[in-house]
Amino acid sequence: MRLLLVFLFSIISHQLGAWGFYGHKKINEIAIYTLPKPLFEFYKLNAKYVIDHSVDADKRRYIMEGEACRHYLDGDHYEKAAPFDTLPHFYKDAILKYSEDTIKAHGIVPWYIQTVMYQLTEAFKIKDYLRILKLSADLGHYVGDCHVPLHATSNYNGQKTNQVGIHGLWESRLPEMFENEYDLFTGLAMYNEQHVNAIWLAYGQSFTLVDSVLDMEKKVSQNFSESKKYSFEKKGGTTVKVYSKAFSEAYQQAVGTMVEDRMRASIVMLGSLWYTCWVKAGQPDLTDLKDLSLPEEEPAPKGVQPAKGHED
């Protein structure tokens, strides 16, 4: 029975995704308020779409081949510590050095953010309304993932250190429990000519936090028995095993502002990357796009196999 509960808890943790639905939506929402006019006016008018569709990428990862690897990068496969000065910062160079199969097997999130930025810039140039919004929502998702320490390691859910479930604890349980204590309003977005370096710096910062995320959980766990560490809660009519409130509070105290800081960094980077794409596109006037109709849901891809990679 104990093994079954651990297995079910692992599945639940994996299904939460980085930041959970709450976190991804909150990052996309507040990033809008970092934007200068007139870009702010466009995104504010379309806020519902950009927020609601911030989790589309997680929905696709279980049904769309090639999606899962876009959410993470196993930095420990390549280097032991940041900065990542031997790992090429451009995808084509990384393929030449390691092969595309190797790269995709260990994740591509910093490279894929660059791809989405290029696509978004092109969408701005031709003022493709729906594509701008879809890519903006997706960019927010991948930027958020890039700021999560457990998306920077092959030990993404503590499965190598007997800490299965830590993924959901750090990225979903804490933000949902302590959202009212987080100050997520940041400074204004800025145009960033060196955005590639900024992306890799953000990823490197995530990588440097991996040991702390894991070590703090081990330290806090020493003060909790199995029955005190976990509890059961109802979610959507189903009773699920979760980290107890007492344990979550102790872990939150141990990591301090780490989760809040990574969310804040995600928010200001996302706003800056949206703004950078728009500037690179020539700062097109978007006021005539505000009255177009939008589909409520993105249709699911058909005829594809489940994605492989981090099951989080």
MIVO-144492 format. One record per atom (N, C-alpha, C): residue in three letters; x, y, z. Coordinates in steps of 0.02 Angstrom, whole numbers, padded with zeros to 5 digits, always signed. Each point is the difference from the previous one (the first is absolute). Layout:
<tormis>
ALAXYZ
...
</tormis>
This chain:
<tormis>
MET+00042-00060+00000
MET-00042+00060+00000
MET+00044+00063+00000
ARG+00055-00002+00039
ARG+00044+00059+00003
ARG+00031+00013-00069
LEU+00021-00053-00035
LEU+00029+00009-00066
LEU-00052+00027-00049
LEU-00062-00022+00007
LEU-00053+00025-00044
LEU-00011+00074+00012
LEU-00001+00021+00063
LEU-00010+00071+00015
LEU+00056+00043-00027
VAL+00062-00025+00006
VAL+00057+00037-00028
VAL-00006+00006-00075
PHE-00022-00056-00032
PHE-00008+00001-00073
PHE-00053+00050-00021
LEU-00057+00000+00035
LEU-00054+00047-00017
LEU+00021+00071+00013
PHE+00037+00011+00054
PHE+00024+00068+00016
PHE+00048+00024-00054
SER+00040-00047-00026
SER+00047+00018-00054
SER-00038+00021-00061
ILE-00052-00036-00018
ILE-00040+00017-00059
ILE-00031+00069+00008
ILE-00030+00012+00058
ILE-00032+00065+00012
ILE+00051+00056-00005
SER+00058-00009+00029
SER+00052+00051-00003
SER+00020+00014-00071
HIS+00008-00053-00041
HIS+00022+00008-00068
HIS-00052+00037-00042
GLN-00062-00010+00015
GLN-00053+00030-00040
GLN-00007+00075+00014
LEU+00027+00024+00055
LEU-00009+00070+00017
LEU+00036+00047-00048
GLY+00058-00021-00025
GLY+00038+00043-00045
GLY+00035+00055+00038
ALA+00047+00033-00035
ALA+00037+00053+00033
ALA-00046+00056+00020
TRP+00008+00025+00061
TRP-00039+00054+00029
TRP-00074-00018+00008
GLY-00022-00058-00023
GLY-00071-00015+00001
GLY-00038+00048-00044
PHE-00064-00010-00008
PHE-00040+00045-00041
PHE-00002+00070+00031
TYR-00005+00002+00066
TYR-00002+00066+00034
TYR+00062+00041-00017
GLY+00059-00030+00008
GLY+00062+00037-00009
GLY+00010+00026-00070
HIS-00013-00043-00049
HIS+00009+00021-00070
HIS-00048+00057-00018
LYS-00061-00006+00023
LYS-00049+00053-00015
LYS+00019+00065+00034
LYS+00025-00005+00061
LYS+00018+00060+00037
LYS+00060+00035-00033
ILE+00049-00039-00023
ILE+00058+00029-00034
ILE-00021+00038-00063
ASN-00042-00031-00041
ASN-00023+00034-00061
ASN-00042+00062+00016
GLU-00040-00005+00052
GLU-00044+00056+00018
GLU+00041+00061+00021
ILE+00045-00010+00047
ILE+00036+00058+00028
ILE+00051+00027-00050
ALA+00026-00043-00044
ALA+00048+00024-00051
ALA-00032+00054-00044
ILE-00065-00004-00010
ILE-00035+00051-00040
ILE+00010+00070+00030
TYR+00002+00003+00067
TYR+00005+00065+00033
TYR+00071+00027+00002
THR+00047-00037-00026
THR+00068+00026-00007
THR+00010+00036-00065
LEU-00047-00005-00046
LEU+00009+00026-00068
LEU-00012+00075-00005
PRO+00039+00033-00041
PRO-00012+00071-00014
PRO-00055+00008-00052
LYS-00030+00058-00003
LYS-00048+00014-00053
LYS+00038+00004-00066
PRO-00032-00018-00057
PRO-00069-00024-00008
PRO-00007-00075+00006
LEU+00056-00035+00011
LEU-00003-00073+00004
LEU-00044-00022+00058
PHE+00002+00037+00055
PHE-00042-00017+00057
PHE-00074+00000-00020
GLU-00021+00050-00039
GLU-00070+00005-00018
GLU-00023-00061-00040
PHE+00043-00024-00045
PHE-00017-00059-00040
PHE-00006-00062+00044
TYR+00049-00011+00043
TYR-00001-00059+00043
TYR-00055+00004+00053
LYS-00014+00059+00024
LYS-00053+00007+00050
LYS-00068-00018-00031
LEU-00012+00021-00061
LEU-00062-00017-00035
LEU-00007-00075-00011
ASN+00058-00033-00006
ASN+00000-00072-00015
ASN+00025-00042+00059
ALA-00006+00029+00059
ALA+00028-00033+00059
ALA-00031-00068+00013
LYS-00065-00007-00009
LYS-00033-00063+00015
LYS+00030-00057-00042
TYR+00010+00014-00064
TYR+00028-00053-00043
TYR+00072-00017+00022
VAL+00041+00050+00010
VAL+00070-00011+00017
VAL+00007-00037+00067
ILE-00045+00015+00046
ILE+00001-00034+00066
ILE-00027-00071-00006
ASP-00059-00007-00030
ASP-00033-00066-00004
ASP+00043-00050-00039
HIS+00034+00024-00051
HIS+00038-00046-00043
HIS+00073-00007+00021
SER+00016+00025+00059
SER+00068-00007+00026
SER+00017-00073+00014
VAL-00050-00043+00005
VAL+00012-00070+00017
VAL-00009-00046-00060
ASP-00011+00028-00059
ASP-00008-00042-00060
ASP+00060-00045-00011
ALA+00059+00027+00012
ALA+00061-00040-00013
ALA+00002-00062+00044
ASP-00024+00005+00062
ASP-00002-00060+00043
ASP-00052-00049-00025
LYS-00055+00024-00027
LYS-00051-00044-00027
LYS+00026-00038-00060
ARG+00041+00033-00041
ARG+00026-00031-00060
ARG+00053-00053+00014
ARG+00036+00007+00055
ARG+00058-00043+00011
ARG-00018-00073+00007
TYR-00062-00016+00019
TYR-00020-00069+00009
TYR-00029-00031-00064
ILE-00010+00041-00051
ILE-00030-00027-00061
ILE+00038+00018-00064
MET+00049+00044+00006
MET+00034+00024-00059
MET+00073-00019+00001
GLU+00021-00039-00048
GLU+00069-00022-00005
GLU+00046+00061-00007
GLY+00053+00001+00040
GLY+00049+00054-00003
GLY-00014+00059+00045
GLU-00057+00000+00035
GLU-00016+00056+00044
GLU+00035-00004+00067
ALA+00005-00060+00029
ALA+00025-00006+00068
ALA+00070+00029+00009
CYS+00044-00010-00048
CYS+00069+00023+00008
CYS+00006+00076+00000
ARG-00052+00035-00019
ARG+00002+00073-00001
ARG-00007+00032+00069
HIS-00013-00041+00051
HIS-00016+00027+00066
HIS+00058-00003+00049
TYR+00056-00030-00018
TYR+00053-00011+00048
TYR+00068-00006-00035
LEU+00053-00002+00040
LEU+00066-00016-00025
LEU+00039-00032+00057
ASP+00023-00061-00010
ASP+00038-00035+00051
ASP+00072+00026+00000
GLY+00010+00054+00036
GLY+00067+00031+00000
GLY+00053-00047+00026
ASP-00017-00045+00048
ASP+00048-00045+00030
ASP+00025-00052-00050
HIS-00032-00006-00057
HIS+00026-00045-00052
HIS+00062+00029-00033
TYR+00004+00067+00000
TYR+00053+00034-00037
TYR+00054+00028+00045
GLU-00019+00032+00055
GLU+00048+00034+00043
GLU-00019-00008+00073
LYS+00048+00009+00043
LYS-00012-00009+00072
LYS-00021+00065+00034
ALA+00014+00056-00031
ALA-00017+00064+00031
ALA-00008+00053-00053
ALA-00040+00050+00016
ALA-00007+00059-00043
ALA+00062+00044+00010
PRO+00018+00043-00048
PRO-00035+00013-00063
PRO+00013-00056-00051
PHE-00047-00007-00047
PHE+00005-00052-00050
PHE+00042+00025-00058
ASP+00066+00001+00011
ASP+00044+00029-00050
ASP+00024-00049-00053
THR-00016-00064+00008
THR+00017-00048-00052
THR-00062-00022-00040
LEU-00058+00019+00023
LEU-00062-00018-00034
LEU-00019+00056-00048
PRO-00002-00013-00065
PRO-00015+00053-00049
PRO-00067+00033+00015
HIS-00003+00065-00007
HIS-00060+00038+00016
HIS-00049+00005-00059
PHE+00020-00027-00057
PHE-00044-00002-00058
PHE-00011-00072-00021
TYR-00062-00016-00017
TYR-00021-00068-00012
TYR+00040-00034-00056
LYS+00011+00035-00054
LYS+00036-00031-00057
LYS+00071-00019+00021
ASP+00031+00040+00042
ASP+00067-00016+00024
ASP-00001-00059+00048
ALA-00051-00004+00041
ALA-00006-00055+00047
ALA-00010-00066-00037
ILE-00039+00001-00054
ILE-00011-00060-00040
ILE+00066-00024-00031
LEU+00038+00046-00025
LEU+00064-00017-00031
LEU+00048-00031+00051
LYS-00005+00023+00062
LYS+00046-00024+00052
LYS-00022-00066+00030
TYR-00066-00008+00011
TYR-00024-00058+00039
TYR-00047-00047-00039
SER-00027+00022-00056
SER-00050-00036-00041
SER-00070+00019+00024
GLU-00047+00002-00046
GLU-00068+00021+00017
GLU-00035-00049+00046
ASP+00013-00065-00008
ASP-00030-00050+00044
ASP+00020+00010+00072
THR+00064+00014+00011
THR+00024+00012+00068
THR-00031+00063+00030
ILE+00000+00052-00040
ILE-00028+00064+00024
ILE-00073-00009+00020
LYS-00040-00030-00042
LYS-00071-00008+00015
LYS-00012-00048+00058
ALA+00044-00049+00008
ALA-00008-00048+00055
ALA+00009+00033+00067
HIS+00038+00055+00003
HIS+00015+00032+00063
HIS-00030+00070+00006
GLY-00045+00018-00045
GLY-00037+00062+00006
GLY+00030+00059-00036
ILE-00045+00047-00020
ILE+00022+00055-00043
ILE-00028+00068+00020
VAL-00024+00008+00061
VAL-00039+00059+00016
VAL+00035+00067-00014
PRO+00064+00010+00016
PRO+00029+00066-00016
PRO+00004+00013-00075
TRP+00012-00052-00038
TRP+00002+00008-00073
TRP-00070+00011-00029
TYR-00049-00035+00029
TYR-00067+00006-00028
TYR-00031+00068+00014
ILE+00018+00031+00055
ILE-00023+00068+00014
ILE+00023+00046-00057
GLN+00060-00009-00024
GLN+00025+00040-00057
GLN-00041-00012-00063
THR-00019-00063-00011
THR-00042-00017-00058
THR-00067+00035+00004
VAL-00032-00003+00058
VAL-00066+00032+00008
VAL+00007+00076-00007
MET+00054+00028+00024
MET+00011+00072-00009
MET+00005+00018-00074
TYR+00035-00040-00038
TYR+00005+00013-00072
TYR-00069-00004-00033
GLN-00039-00051+00018
GLN-00067-00008-00028
GLN-00046+00058+00020
LEU+00006+00022+00062
LEU-00041+00055+00023
LEU+00018+00065-00036
THR+00064+00011-00010
THR+00022+00059-00037
THR-00029+00000-00071
GLU+00001-00057-00033
GLU-00028-00005-00067
GLU-00075+00011+00001
ALA-00034-00026+00051
ALA-00072+00010+00006
ALA-00017+00074+00010
PHE+00040+00035+00040
PHE-00009+00072+00009
PHE+00008+00037-00068
LYS+00049-00021-00038
LYS+00014+00034-00064
LYS-00060-00001-00046
ILE-00034-00057-00004
ILE-00057-00006-00045
ILE-00066+00011+00035
LYS+00004+00017+00065
LYS-00059+00015+00041
LYS-00051-00057-00002
ASP+00025-00061+00009
ASP-00042-00059+00004
ASP-00027-00005+00071
TYR-00060+00024+00008
TYR-00030+00009+00067
TYR+00001-00063+00042
LEU-00030-00054-00026
LEU-00005-00061+00039
LEU+00068-00029+00014
ARG+00045+00001-00048
ARG+00067-00028+00009
ARG+00040+00041+00052
ILE-00009+00065+00000
ILE+00034+00041+00051
ILE-00021-00022+00070
LEU-00065-00010+00009
LEU-00025-00019+00066
LEU+00020-00071+00020
LYS-00004-00046-00047
LYS+00020-00069+00015
LYS+00074-00003+00019
LEU+00041+00032-00039
LEU+00072-00001+00013
LEU+00018+00038+00064
SER-00036+00054+00013
SER+00012+00037+00062
SER-00016-00043+00061
ALA-00056-00036-00003
ALA-00019-00045+00055
ALA+00051-00055+00008
ASP+00021-00030-00055
ASP+00050-00054+00003
ASP+00067+00025+00025
LEU+00021+00059-00022
LEU+00064+00027+00022
LEU+00000+00007+00076
GLY-00057+00022+00027
GLY-00005+00006+00073
GLY+00009-00067+00034
HIS-00027-00052-00029
HIS+00006-00066+00030
HIS+00073-00023+00001
TYR+00035+00006-00056
TYR+00069-00024-00003
TYR+00047+00043+00042
VAL-00013+00065+00002
VAL+00040+00044+00044
VAL-00010-00021+00072
GLY-00062-00013+00020
GLY-00013-00024+00067
GLY+00037-00064+00015
ASP-00003-00048-00045
ASP+00035-00064+00009
ASP+00075+00010+00008
CYS+00027+00045-00038
CYS+00073+00013+00001
CYS+00023+00026+00068
HIS-00045+00029+00038
HIS+00017+00029+00065
HIS-00011-00050+00057
VAL-00019-00061-00015
VAL-00013-00050+00051
VAL+00061-00045+00009
PRO+00030-00003+00060
PRO+00059-00040+00010
PRO-00008-00073-00020
LEU-00057-00030+00014
LEU-00010-00071-00015
LEU-00011-00013-00074
HIS-00001+00053-00041
HIS+00001-00009-00072
HIS+00070+00006-00028
ALA+00049+00004+00045
ALA+00069+00007-00021
ALA+00042-00060+00019
THR-00032-00055+00018
THR+00035-00059+00023
THR-00035-00064-00021
SER+00039-00053-00009
SER-00030-00065-00016
SER-00036-00029+00061
ASN+00016+00025+00059
ASN-00035-00021+00062
ASN-00060+00044+00011
TYR-00042+00006-00051
TYR-00052+00050-00003
TYR-00057-00009+00050
ASN-00008-00061+00026
ASN-00052-00010+00051
ASN+00028-00035+00061
GLY+00065+00007+00011
GLY+00031-00032+00057
GLY+00004-00076-00004
GLN-00011-00027-00061
GLN-00003-00073-00008
GLN+00068-00033+00011
LYS+00053+00038-00006
LYS+00067-00028+00010
LYS+00024+00005+00072
THR-00036+00037+00041
THR+00021+00013+00069
THR-00054-00017+00051
ASN-00047-00043-00020
ASN-00054-00021+00044
ASN-00041+00059+00025
GLN-00014+00047-00046
GLN-00040+00059+00018
GLN-00057+00010-00051
VAL-00028-00054-00022
VAL-00053+00003-00050
VAL-00058+00042+00024
GLY-00020+00048-00041
GLY-00054+00045+00017
GLY+00023+00071+00012
ILE+00065+00011+00005
ILE+00026+00066+00015
ILE-00016+00050-00056
HIS-00008-00026-00061
HIS-00016+00044-00056
HIS-00065+00039+00014
GLY-00052-00038+00017
GLY-00064+00032+00015
GLY+00002+00043+00062
LEU+00041-00020+00049
LEU+00006+00038+00062
LEU+00027+00070-00014
TRP+00057+00004-00035
TRP+00033+00064-00011
TRP-00039+00045-00048
GLU-00024-00030-00054
GLU-00028+00040-00055
GLU-00074+00012+00004
SER-00036-00042+00037
SER-00073+00008+00002
SER-00027+00010+00071
ARG+00020-00044+00045
ARG-00026+00003+00068
ARG+00018+00066+00034
LEU+00063+00020-00004
LEU+00019+00062+00034
LEU-00032+00062-00031
PRO+00002+00009-00067
PRO-00033+00060-00027
PRO-00074+00004+00015
GLU-00034-00058-00001
GLU-00072+00001+00013
GLU-00015+00016+00073
MET+00042-00024+00045
MET-00012+00011+00071
MET+00020+00070+00023
PHE+00054+00028-00031
PHE+00028+00061+00027
PHE-00004+00059-00049
GLU-00045-00005-00048
GLU-00006+00053-00051
GLU-00012+00069+00031
ASN-00037+00001+00054
ASN-00017+00065+00031
ASN+00061+00032+00034
GLU+00052-00039+00010
GLU+00060+00027+00032
GLU+00053+00022-00051
TYR-00011-00017-00063
TYR+00049+00016-00052
TYR-00014+00069-00029
ASP+00053+00039-00008
ASP-00005+00064-00034
ASP+00024-00012-00072
LEU-00046-00004-00047
LEU+00017-00019-00068
LEU+00002+00059-00048
PHE-00009+00060+00025
PHE+00003+00058-00045
PHE+00072+00023-00006
THR+00024+00005-00061
THR+00070+00014-00013
THR+00007+00067-00035
GLY+00062+00014-00022
GLY+00011+00060-00039
GLY-00025-00008-00071
LEU+00009+00052-00041
LEU-00024-00001-00069
LEU+00043-00044-00045
ALA-00032-00027-00050
ALA+00036-00039-00051
ALA+00047+00047-00038
MET+00055-00029-00023
MET+00050+00039-00037
MET+00018-00037-00064
TYR+00015+00039-00052
TYR+00026-00031-00062
TYR+00069-00029+00016
ASN+00011-00061-00023
ASN+00063-00035+00016
ASN+00033-00026-00063
GLU+00050+00035-00023
GLU+00037-00021-00059
GLU+00038-00065+00014
GLN+00019-00010+00062
GLN+00038-00059+00020
GLN-00047-00054+00030
HIS-00056-00010-00031
HIS-00050-00045+00029
HIS+00024-00073+00004
VAL+00042-00021-00046
VAL+00025-00069+00003
VAL+00041-00010+00063
ASN+00044+00047+00015
ASN+00039-00004+00062
ASN-00045+00001+00061
ALA-00052+00041-00003
ALA-00047+00005+00057
ALA-00036-00066+00012
ILE-00019-00033-00054
ILE-00035-00065+00006
ILE+00045-00051+00033
TRP+00062-00003-00023
TRP+00047-00049+00029
TRP+00020+00018+00071
LEU+00002+00063+00016
LEU+00014+00021+00069
LEU-00056-00024+00045
ALA-00062+00009-00022
ALA-00058-00022+00039
ALA+00002-00075+00010
TYR+00016-00036-00053
TYR+00005-00073+00007
TYR+00056-00020+00048
GLY+00057+00033-00006
GLY+00056-00015+00044
GLY-00016+00013+00073
GLN-00039+00052+00013
GLN-00021+00014+00068
GLN-00045-00055+00027
SER-00044-00026-00043
SER-00042-00057+00020
SER+00043-00060+00018
PHE+00050-00013-00042
PHE+00044-00058+00011
PHE+00037+00006+00067
THR+00022+00059+00017
THR+00038+00008+00063
THR-00043-00011+00061
LEU-00066+00003-00008
LEU-00045-00008+00057
LEU-00022-00073+00012
VAL+00018-00044-00046
VAL-00024-00069+00004
VAL+00019-00032+00067
ASP+00063+00004+00019
ASP+00022-00032+00062
ASP-00037+00027+00060
SER-00012+00065+00001
SER-00035+00030+00057
SER-00072-00026+00004
VAL-00033-00004-00057
VAL-00069-00025-00002
VAL-00004-00070+00030
LEU+00047-00043-00018
LEU+00000-00069+00023
LEU+00024-00006+00072
ASP+00054+00036+00016
ASP+00029-00005+00067
ASP-00047+00026+00054
MET-00035+00054-00015
MET-00047+00028+00048
MET-00057-00049+00015
GLU-00023-00035-00052
GLU-00054-00048+00010
GLU+00024-00057+00046
LYS+00061-00023-00010
LYS+00027-00053+00043
LYS+00006+00024+00072
LYS+00024+00060+00008
LYS+00009+00028+00067
LYS-00066+00007+00036
VAL-00050+00027-00034
VAL-00066+00008+00031
VAL-00032-00067+00015
SER+00011-00048-00044
SER-00031-00066+00009
SER+00024-00036+00063
GLN+00058+00018+00024
GLN+00026-00032+00061
GLN-00044+00014+00061
ASN-00040+00053-00004
ASN-00043+00018+00057
ASN-00071-00024-00008
PHE-00014-00039-00052
PHE-00068-00022-00012
PHE-00002-00075-00012
SER-00046-00033+00034
SER-00013-00071-00015
SER-00040-00004-00065
GLU-00005-00059-00027
GLU-00038-00010-00062
GLU-00072+00025+00007
SER-00030-00015+00057
SER-00070+00019+00009
SER-00010+00076+00009
LYS+00053+00034+00022
LYS-00004+00072+00009
LYS+00022+00038-00063
LYS+00041-00032-00041
LYS+00026+00032-00060
LYS-00054+00005-00054
TYR-00044-00050-00003
TYR-00051-00002-00051
TYR-00070+00002+00031
SER-00047+00021-00041
SER-00070-00001+00020
SER-00042-00014-00062
PHE-00065-00002+00010
PHE-00045-00012-00057
PHE-00049+00058-00005
GLU-00010+00023-00061
GLU-00046+00055-00012
GLU-00045-00017-00059
LYS-00058+00032-00002
LYS-00045-00009-00056
LYS+00015+00051-00054
LYS+00010-00022-00060
LYS+00012+00043-00057
LYS-00044-00023-00057
GLY-00048+00043-00017
GLY-00045-00017-00055
GLY-00040-00063+00011
GLY-00020-00012+00061
GLY-00040-00058+00014
GLY+00041-00063+00013
THR+00066+00004-00003
THR+00043-00057+00010
THR+00045+00013+00060
THR+00011-00051+00041
THR+00045+00005+00056
THR+00070-00017-00022
VAL+00047+00046+00010
VAL+00068-00010-00023
VAL+00049+00009+00058
LYS+00058-00032-00007
LYS+00052+00006+00050
LYS+00042+00061-00017
VAL+00011+00043+00050
VAL+00039+00062-00010
VAL+00047+00009+00059
TYR+00048+00045-00007
TYR+00040+00020+00057
TYR-00045+00036+00049
SER+00008-00015+00063
SER-00042+00031+00052
SER+00013+00075+00003
LYS-00047+00035+00028
LYS+00008+00072+00008
LYS+00059+00016+00045
ALA+00007-00040+00054
ALA+00055+00013+00046
ALA+00068-00010-00034
PHE+00006-00053-00039
PHE+00063-00012-00034
PHE+00012+00054-00053
SER-00051+00018-00037
SER+00006+00052-00052
SER+00021+00066+00031
GLU-00028+00016+00057
GLU+00019+00062+00034
GLU+00073-00002+00022
ALA+00022-00057+00025
ALA+00069-00007+00022
ALA+00048+00005-00060
TYR-00020-00030-00056
TYR+00043+00003-00060
TYR+00002+00070-00029
GLN-00057+00034+00000
GLN-00003+00069-00023
GLN+00047+00044+00042
GLN+00000-00010+00065
GLN+00044+00039+00043
GLN+00073-00017-00014
ALA+00015-00062-00016
ALA+00068-00021-00014
ALA+00028+00030-00064
VAL-00042+00002-00052
VAL+00024+00027-00065
VAL-00005+00076-00003
GLY-00034+00029+00048
GLY-00005+00073+00003
GLY-00037+00029-00060
THR+00030+00048-00033
THR-00032+00035-00056
THR+00016-00032-00068
MET+00029-00060+00000
MET+00023-00030-00063
MET-00056-00006-00051
VAL-00057-00028+00018
VAL-00055-00009-00047
VAL-00026+00068-00025
GLU-00010+00045+00047
GLU-00023+00067-00018
GLU+00050+00034-00047
ASP+00064-00005+00014
ASP+00051+00032-00041
ASP+00001-00027-00071
ARG-00010-00066-00007
ARG+00001-00030-00067
ARG-00063+00020-00039
MET-00055+00006+00034
MET-00060+00024-00034
MET+00008+00072-00022
ARG+00028+00042+00043
ARG+00011+00070-00018
ARG+00047+00006-00060
ALA+00053-00040+00001
ALA+00048+00001-00056
ALA-00034-00022-00065
SER-00044-00050+00005
SER-00037-00023-00059
SER-00043+00056-00029
ILE-00033+00035+00044
ILE-00047+00052-00020
ILE+00035+00057-00037
VAL+00054+00026+00028
VAL+00033+00057-00032
VAL+00036-00022-00063
MET+00026-00062-00002
MET+00031-00023-00062
MET-00052-00010-00055
LEU-00057-00028+00017
LEU-00052-00010-00050
LEU-00021+00067-00031
GLY-00015+00049+00043
GLY-00019+00065-00026
GLY+00054+00029-00046
SER+00063-00008+00020
SER+00055+00026-00040
SER+00007-00036-00066
LEU-00012-00065-00001
LEU+00006-00037-00063
LEU-00058+00016-00047
TRP-00061+00007+00027
TRP-00056+00023-00042
TRP+00017+00067-00032
TYR+00024+00045+00042
TYR+00017+00068-00023
TYR+00056-00002-00052
THR+00050-00041+00012
THR+00057-00006-00046
THR-00023-00025-00068
CYS-00043-00050-00001
CYS-00026-00026-00063
CYS-00038+00054-00038
TRP-00040+00038+00034
TRP-00039+00054-00032
TRP+00046+00054-00029
VAL+00050+00019+00038
VAL+00047+00050-00025
VAL+00038-00026-00061
LYS+00023-00062+00003
LYS+00036-00030-00056
LYS-00044-00005-00062
ALA-00065-00004+00010
ALA-00047-00004-00056
ALA-00015+00068-00030
GLY+00028+00053+00030
GLY-00012+00067-00026
GLY-00053+00038+00037
GLN-00019-00022+00059
GLN-00051+00032+00041
GLN-00066+00013-00039
PRO-00029-00053-00028
PRO-00061+00009-00039
PRO-00058+00025+00042
ASP-00044+00038-00031
ASP-00060+00025+00032
ASP-00050-00058+00005
LEU-00020-00017+00060
LEU-00044-00058+00011
LEU-00071+00020+00018
THR-00015+00065-00003
THR-00066+00022+00022
THR-00057-00027-00043
ASP+00014-00014-00064
ASP-00053-00025-00043
ASP-00014-00074+00009
LEU+00035-00034+00045
LEU-00010-00071+00011
LEU-00046-00015+00058
LYS-00022+00051+00035
LYS-00034-00011+00064
LYS-00070-00029-00006
ASP-00032+00006-00058
ASP-00069-00021-00006
ASP-00009-00068-00034
LEU+00055-00034-00014
LEU-00005-00065-00033
LEU-00023-00053+00049
SER-00037-00049-00025
SER-00024-00054+00044
SER+00053-00053+00009
LEU-00002-00033+00057
LEU+00050-00052+00016
LEU-00035-00064+00020
PRO+00029-00058-00019
PRO-00028-00064+00024
PRO+00015-00007+00074
GLU-00045-00032+00036
GLU+00009-00008+00072
GLU+00052-00053+00016
GLU+00003-00054-00038
GLU+00045-00054+00016
GLU+00044-00016-00060
GLU+00061-00019+00014
GLU+00045-00023-00053
GLU-00016-00072-00016
PRO-00013-00017-00064
PRO-00016-00070-00016
PRO+00059-00045+00015
ALA-00014-00060+00026
ALA+00053-00047+00016
ALA+00026-00032-00064
PRO+00066-00009-00005
PRO+00029-00033-00058
PRO-00026-00071-00006
LYS-00007-00024-00061
LYS-00027-00067-00011
LYS+00055-00045-00030
GLY-00007-00065+00015
GLY+00044-00049-00031
GLY+00072+00003+00022
VAL+00013+00019+00063
VAL+00068+00004+00025
VAL+00007-00047+00060
GLN+00062-00018+00015
GLN+00015-00043+00055
GLN+00016+00040+00062
PRO-00010-00030+00059
PRO+00017+00036+00061
PRO+00073+00022+00001
ALA+00012+00059+00027
ALA+00067+00026+00002
ALA+00042-00035+00053
LYS+00066-00001-00011
LYS+00046-00030+00048
LYS+00043+00055+00030
GLY+00021-00010+00061
GLY+00042+00050+00033
GLY-00018+00006+00073
HIS+00015+00056+00030
HIS-00019+00012+00069
HIS-00076-00006+00008
GLU-00022-00046+00040
GLU-00072-00009+00010
GLU-00021+00041+00061
ASP-00001+00066-00009
ASP-00015+00043+00057
ASP-00056+00048-00018
</tormis>
